[in-house]
Each structure stands twice: as C-alpha cells, then as structure tokens.
C-alpha cells in the first residue's frame, strides 16, 4: 500500500510539473503575442520625452538613449512580427528567442529607469511629466503580467528609480509624490500577481480540459470501435479461436523444431567429443613420461570442463524453464580451485602473465554444493580475466565471510590487471550476447554469453555476483555463495578418484558409424578383455546377429540406412519368433536430451550410455549384463 501511495504521489508530481512547464511556455507566447501595443506605446513615449527635454540635456546623451530604446523596439517587433518564437528552422532554438525577448523587455524597463536617474529634468513641470510618463508606461505594460517575474521586474526597474529620485529631492510635495508612486507600484504588482494567478489557474484548467477532451474523444472512438466489434461478436470469437489454434500449433511446431535443433546440436558436438575424451583416456593408459602425463591430464580436464559447459548451453530449455538441476554433494573446494587454475595456467604462461590462487586457512576444505557449477563459474571468470589481461596477471582469492556449524558463506574474487571496464558499462556486462564495448568482440573475441551464464548460475545457487573495475586499472569480479560444510561421514562417502578396472570375457557387437568412435570403443573393449565385431548401421547389425552369437550389443542410435531404434525393434521381434534368450542391447549414443534414455528403453534396449563414454562407465555397464 505504501509503495502504491508513493507511486501515485510521484505520478501526480510528474503530472503537475508537466502542466507547469506547459503553462509557463504558453504564458510566454501570450506575453509576446499581446505586447506589441505596449512596445509601441513605450517607443512613442520615449520619442515624446526626448522632444520635451531636448534643450535640457546634451543631444549626444539623448540620441544614444533613444537609439537604445529604438533598437530594443525593433528587435522585439521583428520577433513578434515574424513569429520567430515559433520557428524551428533558425540558428537559435525557440527557447533562446523567447529568453532574449523577455530580456529585451527588462532592458526597456532599465532604459526608463535611466531616465529617472541620468535624464531627470530640473524643472518641476518636466519632473511631473516624467512621472506621468513612467506611470503610464508601467500601467500600459499590464500584458507582461502573463509572466509574473517579467512584469514585476518591468515596473520595478521603471518606478523604483523614480521613487528614489523623488525622495532624494525631498520636500513635502516630492515625499507625497514618491509615496503615491510607491503605493501605485505595490498596487500594480499585486494586481498583476492576482491577474497572473487567475490566468495561470485558468490556463492550467484549460490545458487539462483539452487533454480531457482529447482523452474523451479517444475513449469515445475506442468505445465506437468496441461497439462495432461487439456487433460482430460471433465472428470475432470464431476468428480468435482460429488464431489461438494456429498460435498453439505454431508454438508446438516451434517447440518441436527447437527440441530437434538442440538434440541434433547435442549429438553433433558429443560425437567428436566422444572421440577426443576416449582417445585421451586410451592415451592416459600408455607409457608416458611425467610431462606427457601432465599434458594429457590437462587436456582431459579441459575436455571434461568443455563438456560441462556444453551440457548447460545446449540444454537451453531447462535454463529457460528454470528446471536446471543442482547437486548438493561433498567436494574438495581447494581441489576445484587448483584444477581450474592448472587448467588455465598454460594459457596464462603463453600470454606472459601470472596466474595464482590463494585460499584462506579459515575456508573449509570439504564443502557441500555443486562442484560442476562452481567449476563452471570460475572457469568463465578466470578465462575472461586472462583474455583481457596483457600485462601483470590474474589472482584468485577464496575468503570466508561467515561460518557456523553447518554452513559457510564463501567469497570468491578473480582480480586482473587488464584493460578495465568503465562504470557506465558494468550493468551491460551481464546482458546476453553483449560486451562492455563492441570493439572488444573484434579484438578479443567471444559471444558475450559467459557472464550471463555466470550470473544465472550464481543466482540459482542463492549467491550474489558483482564487479569492481576502472579503465586502465584492471577488474575484480566477485561472487558470494553459501555452501554447506561436509561432516566426516559425508567426506568418507565422496567418490573415489580411481576406479578398479573391470575385466570381462566374451564377444560384443559394436554398432557405430563414426570411424573415430569405432576405434575408441574397440580399444576400450579390448582393455576390458572383450572381443568386438563392428557393424556400421542397423541393417548390417541385424545381419551380424543372424550369423554370429554375441554376449551383448553396443548400439548407436543415429545411423544411415537403419537407425538403432529400428534395428532393436526388429531384433526383439525376431527373438520372440525364434524363442531365443534375450540378448542385452545397450544404447551407446550422443542423444542425451531429456527423454532420450526413456526412448531407448522403450524401443527394447536394456541399458543406456551417453557419449562421451568413460572407460569406467563402460566397464560398469557391461559388467551388469555379461556374466563370467
């Protein structure tokens, strides 16, 4: 309710300010349009006054004064006659013309004020005449009351010098005349103020009425259109129903197209990644020296991190629907930090900059959270920092902000000595597909999506993300995130890094169309102790199954001629006709989108392996189905 009241108050204040500005601009225009007679009267009075006192003062003074008054008269007349205050094709804007016109009015008043000081006559008759002229000029300027301060200044500059001059002369008559002039000045200003107030209120009311009339007309037109629409309500409803049906069909078609695109993209990326990761696993088991083994481990971790990122980017439907799942498992925070730093150390070394990390002693080693998401956030921040740093280096600091028996609030800072970011661009950093400066895309590359993913992940983990940066002084990206503290019994349940190798005997039919994945799978099966026979599509697989006996089948899903789903279905039908025992068929596919596992099992397959396939996972699944 308070927010609503504040909002309404702000709207009313904005409305009043808008009308005040419109009223003020209208009053200035009215002043200009109605002041022609005043300007003419003032000029005629000036000419009359110069004629009256021509012999009393030096001609040069009178000519200069009259010339000034004439120039001001000409300027105001030109503005008024040619309506310069309404034109937008001039070198000066309309507002400038209006301001100069108001100043010209004040200058005319100051010119008359000069008459009371430097051009005051010596004779009493001349003094009375001047007083009447000045009072008449002041009274004739009543049209200036459209703008209160202009008229106040106008009569003030004219009459105050006269009052001062009369008091200066002294004497009963002059004191009386000065008092009457001062009283007249106050009365004129008061009357002008009342006129201005009434005209302002009337003008504001008129503007509101105009807006009300416009809105009423618009509402009447809308009502007329509505009435016209209501007369054909049945047809309208039918059209709406047809449009809704079409929109629903289009949405379903777009959803299917999007799902197919994501599935195909996932499949096309995972297929070569299966070859990369599988080859690295095979290479890791060969004879390597220390340096080679370190390089293999870095490459394997890089590929593994890439797969983690690809999983999130490809699964856009989960992110958009807010269904991205997070784990809450024990993990070693220092190990995660060290892995990420090691992963980027080679890149930093190649760029000639340092990369180091520091974890405070108070930070718990074993915490509960999602190590994959934590690693992904840090990978994005560190890779960004390295990319935009050419001198100096990057430092990663892990700090403890708060801690109790069960939870800890951890602050992670990634600081660099790079190009820095203007403060005006900080908010733009976290907008998808954008960067602080468009030129950075050309110079440094990148899609501008990394920090958006970081922000989403940090917020979904109930954390806060921020940046402190100045141009030329580097940047500090930080996030604060709550993590649980793992108990001793939970630490003991943390998965072992090295799994016991599986050794089996038997023959497996490998159905795979990609040559690299064929080689990787055959080598993995050999390491497990199994003999493999190759089939490049579902049709060839059925022929092999009719000719030979196998202990299990590793079946890819997307293949030319006949896919894995059709081949499995046909083989299961043939099994029923022959009354043979059930042959284990295991899906080994890059189809890992939501529902792919269920589709594999529904087609008659017994188990499921998503690519890229790990040696340990392959051995574990085969051990379930091949009994020695």
Residue, then its C-alpha position, 0 to 999 in steps of 0.5 A: x500500500x505504501x509503495x502504491x501511495x508513493x507511486x501515485x504521489x510521484x505520478x501526480x508530481x510528474x503530472x503537475x510539473x508537466x502542466x507547469x512547464x506547459x503553462x509557463x511556455x504558453x504564458x510566454x507566447x501570450x506575453x509576446x503575442x499581446x505586447x506589441x501595443x505596449x512596445x509601441x506605446x513605450x517607443x512613442x513615449x520615449x520619442x515624446x520625452x526626448x522632444x520635451x527635454x531636448x534643450x535640457x540635456x546634451x543631444x549626444x546623451x539623448x540620441x544614444x538613449x533613444x537609439x537604445x530604446x529604438x533598437x530594443x523596439x525593433x528587435x522585439x517587433x521583428x520577433x513578434x512580427x515574424x513569429x520567430x518564437x515559433x520557428x524551428x528552422x533558425x540558428x537559435x532554438x525557440x527557447x533562446x528567442x523567447x529568453x532574449x525577448x523577455x530580456x529585451x523587455x527588462x532592458x526597456x524597463x532599465x532604459x526608463x529607469x535611466x531616465x529617472x536617474x541620468x535624464x531627470x529634468x530640473x524643472x518641476x513641470x518636466x519632473x511631473x511629466x516624467x512621472x506621468x510618463x513612467x506611470x503610464x508606461x508601467x500601467x500600459x505594460x499590464x500584458x507582461x503580467x502573463x509572466x509574473x517575474x517579467x512584469x514585476x521586474x518591468x515596473x520595478x526597474x521603471x518606478x523604483x528609480x523614480x521613487x528614489x529620485x523623488x525622495x532624494x529631492x525631498x520636500x513635502x510635495x516630492x515625499x507625497x509624490x514618491x509615496x503615491x508612486x510607491x503605493x501605485x507600484x505595490x498596487x500594480x504588482x499585486x494586481x498583476x500577481x492576482x491577474x497572473x494567478x487567475x490566468x495561470x489557474x485558468x490556463x492550467x484548467x484549460x490545458x487539462x480540459x483539452x487533454x480531457x477532451x482529447x482523452x474523451x474523444x479517444x475513449x469515445x472512438x475506442x468505445x465506437x470501435x468496441x461497439x462495432x466489434x461487439x456487433x460482430x461478436x460471433x465472428x470475432x470469437x470464431x476468428x480468435x479461436x482460429x488464431x489461438x489454434x494456429x498460435x498453439x500449433x505454431x508454438x508446438x511446431x516451434x517447440x518441436x523444431x527447437x527440441x530437434x535443433x538442440x538434440x541434433x546440436x547435442x549429438x553433433x558436438x558429443x560425437x567428436x567429443x566422444x572421440x577426443x575424451x576416449x582417445x585421451x583416456x586410451x592415451x592416459x593408459x600408455x607409457x608416458x613420461x611425467x610431462x606427457x602425463x601432465x599434458x594429457x591430464x590437462x587436456x582431459x580436464x579441459x575436455x571434461x570442463x568443455x563438456x560441462x559447459x556444453x551440457x548447460x548451453x545446449x540444454x537451453x530449455x531447462x535454463x529457460x524453464x528454470x528446471x536446471x538441476x543442482x547437486x548438493x554433494x561433498x567436494x574438495x573446494x581447494x581441489x576445484x580451485x587448483x584444477x581450474x587454475x592448472x587448467x588455465x595456467x598454460x594459457x596464462x604462461x603463453x600470454x606472459x602473465x601470472x596466474x595464482x590462487x590463494x585460499x584462506x586457512x579459515x575456508x573449509x576444505x570439504x564443502x557441500x554444493x555443486x562442484x560442476x557449477x562452481x567449476x563452471x563459474x570460475x572457469x568463465x571468470x578466470x578465462x575472461x580475466x586472462x583474455x583481457x589481461x596483457x600485462x601483470x596477471x590474474x589472482x584468485x582469492x577464496x575468503x570466508x565471510x561467515x561460518x557456523x556449524x553447518x554452513x559457510x558463506x564463501x567469497x570468491x574474487x578473480x582480480x586482473x590487471x587488464x584493460x578495465x571496464x568503465x562504470x557506465x558499462x558494468x550493468x551491460x556486462x551481464x546482458x546476453x550476447x553483449x560486451x562492455x564495448x563492441x570493439x572488444x568482440x573484434x579484438x578479443x573475441x567471444x559471444x558475450x554469453x559467459x557472464x550471463x551464464x555466470x550470473x544465472x548460475x550464481x543466482x540459482x545457487x542463492x549467491x550474489x555476483x558483482x564487479x569492481x573495475x576502472x579503465x586502465x586499472x584492471x577488474x575484480x569480479x566477485x561472487x558470494x555463495x553459501x555452501x554447506x560444510x561436509x561432516x566426516x561421514x559425508x567426506x568418507x562417502x565422496x567418490x573415489x578418484x580411481x576406479x578398479x578396472x573391470x575385466x570381462x570375457x566374451x564377444x560384443x557387437x559394436x554398432x557405430x558409424x563414426x570411424x573415430x568412435x569405432x576405434x575408441x570403443x574397440x580399444x576400450x573393449x579390448x582393455x576390458x578383455x572383450x572381443x568386438x565385431x563392428x557393424x556400421x548401421x542397423x541393417x548390417x547389425x541385424x545381419x551380424x546377429x543372424x550369423x554370429x552369437x554375441x554376449x551383448x550389443x553396443x548400439x548407436x542410435x543415429x545411423x544411415x540406412x537403419x537407425x538403432x531404434x529400428x534395428x532393436x525393434x526388429x531384433x526383439x521381434x525376431x527373438x520372440x519368433x525364434x524363442x531365443x534368450x534375450x540378448x542385452x542391447x545397450x544404447x551407446x549414443x550422443x542423444x542425451x536430451x531429456x527423454x532420450x534414455x526413456x526412448x531407448x528403453x522403450x524401443x527394447x534396449x536394456x541399458x543406456x550410455x551417453x557419449x562421451x563414454x568413460x572407460x569406467x562407465x563402460x566397464x560398469x555397464x557391461x559388467x551388469x549384463x555379461x556374466x563370467 
